[in-house]
Amino acid sequence: MDENNPVEFYKKLKEQLTETSKWPSDYLYKFIVETNTGKIDKINDIFDNTGAVINLKKSKNGKYTSISITVNLASPDQVIEKYKKVGEIEGVISL
């Protein structure tokens, strides 16, 4: 993600999502966090009650956890809204 200009990043992402997918559509999020249950729980809470399929995989040494989330969303705006909410959690890397 372009940390220097998040407005431009989200604008470009919305254009790409609009052009490449029919909505509603499944969207795959990928995040990496330090293996800290508090952060993982916060991400789970953001996607709670959305019907999301969440897969967790710890790194070899267990220091980091990869989180893959597949969820059906109605529009590119909903995709961006979830990115912004997860982005409020310190130390989360969005892929």
C-alpha positions in Angstrom: 0.0 0.0 0.0 1.2 3.5 -0.8 1.7 4.9 2.8 2.7 8.3 1.3 -0.7 8.9 -0.4 -3.5 6.6 0.9 -6.1 8.8 -0.9 -4.5 8.1 -4.3 -4.0 4.4 -3.4 -7.7 3.9 -2.5 -8.8 5.8 -5.6 -6.7 3.6 -7.8 -7.9 0.5 -6.0 -11.5 1.4 -6.5 -11.0 2.0 -10.2 -9.2 -1.4 -10.5 -12.0 -3.2 -8.6 -14.7 -1.6 -10.6 -13.0 -2.6 -13.9 -12.1 -6.1 -13.0 -15.0 -7.5 -11.0 -18.8 -7.7 -11.1 -20.3 -6.7 -7.8 -21.3 -8.3 -5.5 -18.1 -10.3 -5.6 -15.8 -12.4 -3.4 -12.7 -10.5 -2.4 -9.5 -12.0 -0.9 -7.7 -9.9 1.8 -4.2 -10.8 2.9 -2.6 -9.4 6.0 0.5 -10.2 8.1 0.7 -9.4 11.8 3.0 -10.3 14.6 1.5 -13.3 16.4 -0.4 -11.3 18.9 -3.9 -12.6 19.6 -5.1 -9.1 20.4 -4.4 -7.9 16.8 -5.7 -11.1 15.2 -8.9 -10.8 17.3 -9.3 -7.1 16.2 -9.1 -8.2 12.6 -11.6 -11.0 13.2 -14.0 -8.5 14.8 -13.9 -6.3 11.7 -15.1 -9.3 9.6 -17.4 -10.7 12.2 -21.0 -11.4 10.9 -19.9 -11.0 7.2 -19.8 -14.6 6.3 -16.0 -14.3 5.8 -13.8 -17.4 5.6 -10.7 -16.6 7.6 -7.5 -18.7 7.4 -4.5 -18.2 9.8 -1.0 -19.5 9.2 1.9 -18.9 11.5 5.4 -18.3 10.2 8.0 -21.0 10.6 9.3 -19.5 13.8 5.8 -18.5 15.0 6.6 -14.8 15.2 4.2 -13.7 12.5 0.8 -14.8 11.4 -0.6 -14.6 7.8 -4.3 -14.0 7.7 -6.3 -14.7 4.5 -9.9 -13.6 4.5 -12.3 -14.3 1.7 -15.6 -12.4 1.9 -18.4 -11.6 -0.4 -18.9 -7.8 -0.6 -21.4 -5.6 -2.5 -19.1 -3.0 -3.9 -15.5 -1.7 -4.1 -16.4 0.9 -1.5 -17.0 -2.0 1.0 -13.6 -3.5 0.2 -11.9 -0.1 0.9 -13.9 0.4 4.1 -12.5 -2.9 5.5 -9.0 -2.0 4.5 -9.3 1.3 6.3 -10.6 -0.3 9.4 -7.8 -2.9 9.5 -5.4 -0.1 8.7 -6.2 1.5 12.1 -4.6 -1.5 13.8 -1.0 -0.7 14.4 1.6 -3.1 12.9 -0.7 -4.8 10.4 0.8 -5.2 6.9 -1.7 -5.4 4.0 -0.6 -7.3 1.0 
